[in-house]
């Protein structure tokens, strides 16, 4: 269990929230007195075996549909070059 001051939580909220999800509870203190506890949402914490199951994730159907589409379009250097020519 980690302990963090309210000021530290304010400065680095995201870091401490990710810490709670990855490992454990985070206790927030104000002038040395515990005032809050941050923990992972049920089902979002560490899984048995050490990870959150990223490799076993399911893709959203919308993402899966576009995942293998060819990527194309105009190269950014061409766009910038054309823009510069138009300004001259």
C-alpha positions as CSV (number, residue, x, y, z in Angstrom):
1,X,0.0,0.0,0.0
2,X,1.3,3.4,-1.0
3,X,0.7,6.7,0.9
4,X,0.6,10.0,-0.9
5,X,-0.2,13.6,0.3
6,X,-3.1,15.5,-1.2
7,X,-0.6,17.9,-2.8
8,X,1.3,15.0,-4.5
9,X,-2.0,13.6,-5.7
10,X,-2.9,17.0,-7.1
11,X,0.4,17.3,-8.9
12,X,0.5,13.8,-10.4
13,X,-3.1,12.4,-10.4
14,X,-2.7,10.2,-13.4
15,X,0.5,8.6,-12.1
16,X,-1.2,7.7,-8.8
17,X,-4.4,6.4,-10.4
18,X,-2.3,4.1,-12.7
19,X,-0.4,3.0,-9.6
20,X,-3.6,2.0,-7.9
21,X,-4.8,0.0,-10.9
22,X,-1.4,-1.7,-11.4
23,X,-0.6,-2.7,-7.9
24,X,-2.6,-1.7,-4.9
25,X,-4.5,0.9,-3.0
26,X,-3.1,4.4,-2.6
27,X,-3.9,6.2,0.7
28,X,-4.3,10.0,0.4
29,X,-3.3,12.0,3.5
30,X,-3.9,15.6,4.5
31,X,-1.4,16.9,7.1
32,X,-0.5,13.3,7.9
33,X,-4.0,12.1,8.4
34,X,-5.6,9.6,6.0
35,X,-8.5,11.1,4.2
36,X,-9.1,8.9,1.2
37,X,-8.3,5.6,-0.5
38,X,-7.8,5.2,-4.2
39,X,-8.2,1.7,-5.6
40,X,-8.9,0.0,-8.9
41,X,-12.4,-0.2,-10.2
42,X,-13.6,-3.8,-9.8
43,X,-12.3,-6.0,-12.6
44,X,-9.7,-3.5,-13.7
45,X,-6.9,-4.3,-11.3
46,X,-4.0,-6.8,-11.4
47,X,-5.0,-10.2,-12.6
48,X,-3.6,-13.4,-11.1
49,X,-0.4,-14.0,-12.9
50,X,0.8,-10.5,-12.8
51,X,-0.8,-8.5,-15.6
52,X,-4.0,-6.8,-16.5
53,X,-4.6,-9.2,-19.4
54,X,-3.6,-6.8,-22.2
55,X,-2.6,-9.6,-24.5
56,X,-5.9,-11.3,-23.9
57,X,-8.0,-8.2,-24.7
58,X,-10.9,-8.2,-27.1
59,X,-10.9,-5.6,-29.9
60,X,-13.9,-3.4,-30.3
61,X,-15.8,-4.5,-33.5
62,X,-15.5,-0.9,-34.9
63,X,-11.7,-1.0,-34.5
64,X,-11.4,-4.5,-35.8
65,X,-13.3,-3.5,-39.0
66,X,-10.8,-0.7,-39.8
67,X,-7.7,-2.3,-38.5
68,X,-6.5,-3.9,-41.7
69,X,-7.5,-1.1,-44.1
70,X,-4.6,0.1,-46.2
71,X,-3.2,3.4,-45.1
72,X,-2.6,6.0,-47.8
73,X,-2.9,9.6,-48.8
74,X,-0.7,12.4,-49.7
75,X,2.8,12.5,-48.2
76,X,3.1,15.5,-45.7
77,X,6.3,16.7,-47.5
78,X,4.3,17.1,-50.7
79,X,1.6,19.1,-48.9
80,X,4.2,21.4,-47.3
81,X,6.1,21.8,-50.5
82,X,2.9,22.7,-52.4
83,X,1.9,25.2,-49.7
84,X,5.3,26.9,-49.9
85,X,5.1,27.1,-53.7
86,X,1.6,28.7,-53.5
87,X,3.0,31.4,-51.2
88,X,5.7,32.5,-53.6
